[in-house]
Amino acid sequence: MKFLCLPGAVLLAAGAVFAQTPEFSIGTAAADSVPQTTVVPVQEAPVHIVEHTTVYEKPTGCMTRPERRAYRAERYAARIDSLVQSRNYLFYPNSMQQQPGGLMRSIYADYFYFGLLTDRVEVHLPTETGVTQYVWTLNFDAGPIRDYRTVHTQYGWGVSFAFNDGDDAYRAELAVSTVTGETILLLTTPDATMRYVGWLWD
């Protein structure tokens, strides 16, 4: 076996060549003929993301922020007007109170509602009865609607009408705000008068 001795200059030159080689390379190993791929990381230029938010873009293009807020309030009031005039909407309560001076209760179940649907009323509401304020559920459909009246004010609507469930007479009075959307339903039943607070939906 022979050993090859290289001069120092040659060794320094070889070291310089190895120093200039990249850290990662793609190639194959000659020893076992199994291809070995090395991943070379590539750094790309950063991507600039620009967000575009469009709110009433066409009619409010040259409006100031206070003007845009006032315009949205007008659109909301127009939506409430349309709902009430359609006589086809649902009232969803989030609180209830027996009148006068009963316990205020929050309503978390989203399946309770009071529906005025053109020619009938759908009632699925919690209610109270007796001095112990026992909670139970009104659950019936009724029609036809009698004595239907609406009053339009500067800040909302007042709606009242009567209906029957068999021999039991009921009366509903709704106060709807076109400013905040708050709706108050005063429902007079054969057993109690209940006050519900919630909102309207179509």
C-alpha positions as CSV (number, residue, x, y, z in Angstrom):
1,M,0.0,0.0,0.0
2,K,1.3,3.4,-1.0
3,F,0.7,6.7,0.8
4,L,0.6,9.8,-1.1
5,C,2.1,12.9,0.5
6,L,1.0,16.2,-0.9
7,P,2.8,19.5,-0.3
8,G,1.3,22.0,2.0
9,A,0.4,24.4,-0.8
10,V,-1.6,21.6,-2.5
11,L,-3.5,20.9,0.7
12,L,-4.3,24.6,1.2
13,A,-5.7,24.8,-2.3
14,A,-7.8,21.7,-1.8
15,G,-9.1,23.2,1.5
16,A,-10.1,26.4,-0.4
17,V,-12.0,24.4,-3.0
18,F,-13.9,22.5,-0.3
19,A,-14.7,25.7,1.5
20,Q,-16.3,27.2,-1.6
21,T,-18.7,24.2,-2.1
22,P,-22.3,24.8,-1.0
23,E,-23.6,23.4,2.2
24,F,-26.3,21.4,0.5
25,S,-26.1,19.4,-2.7
26,I,-28.1,17.0,-4.8
27,G,-26.4,13.9,-5.8
28,T,-26.2,10.1,-5.3
29,A,-24.0,8.0,-3.1
30,A,-21.7,5.8,-5.1
31,A,-21.1,3.3,-2.3
32,D,-24.6,1.6,-2.4
33,S,-26.1,3.1,-5.5
34,V,-29.1,4.3,-3.5
35,P,-30.2,7.8,-4.6
36,Q,-30.0,10.3,-1.7
37,T,-31.8,13.6,-2.3
38,T,-30.9,16.6,-0.2
39,V,-33.4,19.4,0.1
40,V,-32.0,22.8,-0.7
41,P,-34.0,25.6,1.1
42,V,-35.1,28.4,-1.2
43,Q,-36.0,31.8,0.3
44,E,-38.7,33.6,-1.6
45,A,-39.5,37.3,-1.5
46,P,-42.2,38.2,1.1
47,V,-45.8,38.3,-0.1
48,H,-47.6,41.6,0.6
49,I,-51.3,41.1,1.6
50,V,-53.6,44.0,1.1
51,E,-57.0,43.9,2.8
52,H,-60.0,45.5,1.1
53,T,-63.1,46.2,3.1
54,T,-66.2,47.3,1.2
55,V,-69.2,48.7,3.1
56,Y,-71.9,50.3,1.0
57,E,-69.1,51.1,-1.5
58,K,-71.2,52.6,-4.2
59,P,-73.5,55.0,-2.3
60,T,-71.0,56.0,0.4
61,G,-67.9,56.5,-1.7
62,C,-67.6,60.2,-1.0
63,M,-69.3,60.2,2.5
64,T,-67.6,61.0,5.7
65,R,-67.7,58.4,8.5
66,P,-70.5,60.2,10.4
67,E,-72.5,60.2,7.2
68,R,-71.9,56.5,6.6
69,R,-73.1,55.7,10.1
70,A,-76.2,57.8,9.6
71,Y,-76.8,56.0,6.3
72,R,-76.5,52.6,7.9
73,A,-79.0,53.7,10.6
74,E,-81.4,54.7,7.9
75,R,-81.1,51.4,6.1
76,Y,-81.7,49.5,9.4
77,A,-84.8,51.6,10.1
78,A,-86.0,50.9,6.6
79,R,-85.5,47.1,7.2
80,I,-87.7,47.3,10.4
81,D,-90.3,49.3,8.5
82,S,-90.4,46.6,5.8
83,L,-90.7,43.8,8.4
84,V,-93.6,45.4,10.3
85,Q,-95.5,46.3,7.1
86,S,-95.1,42.8,5.7
87,R,-97.1,41.3,8.6
88,N,-94.8,38.3,8.3
89,Y,-92.1,38.1,11.0
90,L,-90.9,36.3,14.1
91,F,-90.2,37.8,17.5
92,Y,-87.4,36.2,19.5
93,P,-87.3,37.0,23.2
94,N,-84.3,37.2,25.4
95,S,-86.1,38.1,28.7
96,M,-89.5,37.7,30.3
97,Q,-91.4,39.2,33.2
98,Q,-94.9,38.7,34.6
99,Q,-96.8,41.9,35.0
100,P,-96.9,43.8,37.2
101,G,-93.6,43.5,39.1
102,G,-92.8,39.8,38.5
103,L,-89.3,38.3,38.5
104,M,-87.2,39.2,35.5
105,R,-86.0,36.0,33.8
106,S,-83.4,35.7,31.0
107,I,-84.3,33.4,28.1
108,Y,-81.3,31.5,26.6
109,A,-83.1,28.9,24.5
110,D,-83.3,30.0,20.9
111,Y,-86.3,27.9,20.0
112,F,-88.8,30.2,21.8
113,Y,-90.5,32.6,19.5
114,F,-93.8,34.5,18.7
115,G,-94.6,34.5,15.0
116,L,-97.0,36.8,13.1
117,L,-97.4,35.0,9.8
118,T,-99.9,36.9,7.6
119,D,-103.0,34.9,8.5
120,R,-102.1,33.2,11.7
121,V,-100.1,33.5,14.9
122,E,-97.6,30.9,16.1
123,V,-96.9,30.9,19.8
124,H,-94.0,29.1,21.5
125,L,-93.1,31.1,24.6
126,P,-92.3,30.4,28.2
127,T,-94.8,31.9,30.6
128,E,-95.6,32.1,34.3
129,T,-98.7,31.5,36.3
130,G,-99.7,31.7,40.0
131,V,-98.2,33.4,42.9
132,T,-95.2,31.0,42.9
133,Q,-94.4,32.1,39.3
134,Y,-94.4,28.5,38.0
135,V,-92.8,28.5,34.5
136,W,-94.5,26.5,31.7
137,T,-94.8,26.9,27.9
138,L,-97.4,28.3,25.6
139,N,-97.3,26.2,22.5
140,F,-100.1,26.6,19.8
141,D,-101.0,28.1,16.5
142,A,-104.0,30.4,16.2
143,G,-106.0,32.3,13.7
144,P,-107.6,34.4,12.4
145,I,-106.3,37.7,13.7
146,R,-108.7,40.3,14.9
147,D,-108.5,44.0,15.5
148,Y,-105.1,44.5,13.8
149,R,-103.7,48.0,14.3
150,T,-100.4,49.7,13.6
151,V,-99.0,53.1,14.6
152,H,-95.9,54.5,13.1
153,T,-93.9,57.0,15.3
154,Q,-90.6,58.8,14.8
155,Y,-88.7,56.1,16.7
156,G,-90.6,52.9,15.7
157,W,-93.8,51.1,15.5
158,G,-96.7,50.0,17.7
159,V,-98.6,46.9,16.7
160,S,-101.6,45.4,18.4
161,F,-104.1,42.6,17.6
162,A,-106.2,39.9,19.2
163,F,-106.5,36.1,18.5
164,N,-108.0,33.0,20.1
165,D,-106.7,29.6,21.0
166,G,-110.0,27.6,21.2
167,D,-112.1,29.4,23.8
168,D,-109.1,31.3,25.3
169,A,-108.7,34.9,24.2
170,Y,-105.2,36.5,23.8
171,R,-104.0,40.0,23.0
172,A,-100.6,41.0,21.7
173,E,-99.0,44.5,21.8
174,L,-95.6,45.0,20.2
175,A,-93.4,48.1,20.5
176,V,-90.6,48.0,17.9
177,S,-87.7,50.5,17.9
178,T,-86.3,51.4,14.6
179,V,-83.2,52.9,16.3
180,T,-82.0,50.0,18.5
181,G,-84.0,47.1,17.2
182,E,-85.4,46.4,20.7
183,T,-88.9,44.9,20.6
184,I,-91.2,44.6,23.6
185,L,-94.1,42.1,23.4
186,L,-96.9,42.5,25.9
187,L,-98.9,39.3,25.8
188,T,-102.2,39.1,27.7
189,T,-103.3,35.5,28.3
190,P,-106.2,34.1,30.3
191,D,-103.8,33.5,33.3
192,A,-101.3,36.4,33.2
193,T,-99.9,39.4,31.4
194,M,-96.4,38.7,30.3
195,R,-93.7,41.2,29.1
196,Y,-91.1,39.9,26.7
197,V,-88.1,41.8,25.4
198,G,-86.3,40.7,22.2
199,W,-86.0,41.5,18.5
200,L,-87.8,40.9,15.2
201,W,-86.5,38.6,12.4
202,D,-88.0,37.7,9.0
